Amino acid sequence: MQEGLEFVAINTIVRCEGVNGYTKIYLTEGNTILSSNSIGYFNKLLDIDGFYLVHKSHLINLDYVLKYLNEGSLIMEDQEHVPVARNKRSEFLEFINNRGNKV
């Protein structure tokens, strides 16, 4: 049962993960929020500079990416590995290069 609405600052969102139609939101403090909205909802909501849908189930905040691994995954500041979809890898790397980030 829903308790109510929780408001979080966008810059505290490390990443979002789609899980069975829900979205698990990972925050900088290490806690998570489970939303009944889909990952697609958050992709549209966070369609601002700084967020990137690297996989159909993973939306990341680029400010919290530590490293890109050649096998096609990212290491985030929370030390979690996030997969980059095979068909999005070159597009993602080009986006990062154009943005001027070091990953």
Secondary structure, DSSP 8 states (H G I E B T S, - for coil): ---------GGGEEEEEEETTEEEEEETTS-EEEESS-HHHHHHHT-STTEEEEETTEEEEGGGEEEEETTTEEEETTS-EEE--GGGHHHHHHHHHHHT---
